[in-house]
Amino acid sequence: GIAHLISRESGKPFGEAISMEIAPVLDLMQHFARGAKKLLARRKINIGLYALMGRSSRIVYHPLGVVAIIPAWNYPFSIPLGEAVMGLMAGNSVVIKPSELTPLTGMKIGEIFERAGAPPDLVHIVTGDGSTGDALVKAKPDKIMFTGSVATGKKIAAEAAKTLTSVVLELGGKDAMIVLEDANLDMAAAGAVWGAFCNAGQSCSSVERLYVHEKVAKELTAKIVERTKQLKQGDGRREDVSIGAMSSERQVKIVEDHVQNFRESRAKIEIGGERNDLFYSPTVISGATNDMRAMRDETFGPTLPIATFSTDEEAIRLANDSEFGLTASVWTRNKSRGERIARQIEAGSVCVNEVLYTHGIGQTPWGGFKNSGRGRTHGALGLMELVQPQHIHVNRISLFPNAWWFPYSPTAVATFRGFATKFATGSVFKTAALLPQLWRRIKELRK
C-alpha cells in the first residue's frame, strides 16, 4: 500500500508514514472539500462613506493558472499532495516535481489523481534531479511552491523574480523548545524526544535546540536520556520500530559533522552519537551553547542539543538568536505565561505544551519568519496564495459627476477639506455636516 511505499522509499517507520503523511493530508482534503467554496466565495467589503454615495465593492478570486510544486524528500507524500489538492480546489492545474530521492511516491500521487478521474493535463508529475526543477522554474509557471534548502530557495526566488513569478518558500529551520522551571517535566521530556527524533529528525519543524531553565536542567536531561534508551531503531517497515534510516549518505554526513562539532566544543554526548550505515542513533547532547556551529546550522537529523537559561528574557533571546524562524514551543504549567513568551518568539508557528505536528493541521497556516521562507501553505492564508484576488467596484447611481472630478473650484476645495476632516475624525456628525457642502459641489458640476 501507500504507507509501505513511503516507508520503503524514505526510510521512515511504517507508523509515521500513516500518522505523519497519510492521515494529515486526508484531514486537509476533507477540510478544503467542505470549506474551500466558502473561502473563495465573492466577498462584500464595507467601504464606509462611499457606500452612502451609492458605491459597492466586492472581492472575487481567480485561479492563477499553472502551479509548480517542488517538494522535499522528507515528507514526499503529504507535502506535494496537500499543496496539489489546494491548488486544484483554487481552480489551477499543477505540476509536481518530486525529489529525486523519492520519485516513486511522487508517481503514486499522479496515479491517485488519475484513478480519481482528474481530467488529462490537470496534474502532471515530472521526475528528475535538480536540473529538472530548474527547467520547471524557468518554464514560467504562474506560481512556485518550493520546500527545501535556503540556498536552493534563494536561487528559485532570484529566477522567479525575472518574470515577477510569485513564490512560496518553506526553507527549513533550527527550531527551539523552551522548557520553563514550572513545566511538567515528564511531558516535556516525552515531547522533546518525539519532537527531535520523529522521522529520524528529518522534519523542518524538528526540535533542534532545547533551552531548559537551569533549575530543572539536570532532571529534564535525565528523563530525556531514559526515554531515548527505550527507542527501537531499525527497518522502518516493521511496526515496532520508532526510528528508521536516514534518507541519504549526504544527510548522515551532516549529522556526523555536527556531532563532532559538539564534541570539539566540549559539549557532552549523553547518549548516541554512533552511525551504522544510514542509521544514526538518536543523540542527546548537554552543555550546548549558541556559539557552537552545530547550534546555528540546520542539522536535519536525530540530535537533541540542550542548553540552559536563567530568565524568561534570556530564553526568548536565545531562541530568537537564529537565522531561522519556522516553529518553536514553550513548555509551562502557566498557560498565560506560555502564550506571552510565544508571542515574542520569531517563528511562524509557536506551540505551548505541544511540538512538531502543526504542519499536519490543514486548517492552520504553515510558513516561517526570516530564512525559513516566505508565504504560507495550508489554511485560509495558504489558499489565498493560490488565487488572484480582484476588486470589483460599482457605482449604482450614475446621475451626476463625482465631487472630486474636474473642474476644480473653491467649492471643490471646500468639499475636499470636508472629506479630509471626516476621514481624520471618523465622526458621524462630520458626515452629516459634509452633505450640504457635497450637494453644493454636485450642483456646481451639473451646471
Sequence and secondary structure as in RCSB ss.txt:
>XXXX:A:sequence
GIAHLISRESGKPFGEAISMEIAPVLDLMQHFARGAKKLLARRKINIGLYALMGRSSRIVYHPLGVVAIIPAWNY
PFSIPLGEAVMGLMAGNSVVIKPSELTPLTGMKIGEIFERAGAPPDLVHIVTGDGSTGDALVKAKPDKIMFTGSV
ATGKKIAAEAAKTLTSVVLELGGKDAMIVLEDANLDMAAAGAVWGAFCNAGQSCSSVERLYVHEKVAKELTAKIV
ERTKQLKQGDGRREDVSIGAMSSERQVKIVEDHVQNFRESRAKIEIGGERNDLFYSPTVISGATNDMRAMRDETF
GPTLPIATFSTDEEAIRLANDSEFGLTASVWTRNKSRGERIARQIEAGSVCVNEVLYTHGIGQTPWGGFKNSGRG
RTHGALGLMELVQPQHIHVNRISLFPNAWWFPYSPTAVATFRGFATKFATGSVFKTAALLPQLWRRIKELRK
>XXXX:A:secstr
 HHHHHHHHH   HHHIIIIIIHHHHHHHHHHHHHHHHHTS EEE  THHHHTTEEEEEEEEE SEEEEE  SSS
TTHHHHHHHHHHHHTT EEEE   TTSHHHHHHHHHHHHHTT  TTSEEE   SHHHHHHHHHT  SEEEEES H
HHHHHHHHHHHTTT EEEEE    EEEEE TTS HHHHHHHHHHHHHGGGG STT EEEEEEETTTHHHHHHHHH
HHHHT  BS TTSTT SB   S HHHHHHHHHHHHHHHHTT EEEE   EETTEE  EEEES  TTSGGGTS   
SSEEEEEEESSHHHHHHHHH SSEESEEEEE S HHHHHHHHTTS SSEEEES  SGGGG TTS B  EETTEES
 BSHHHHHHTTEEEEEEEEES  SS  TTSSS  HHHHHHHHHHHHHHHH  HHHHHHHHHHHHHHHHHHH 
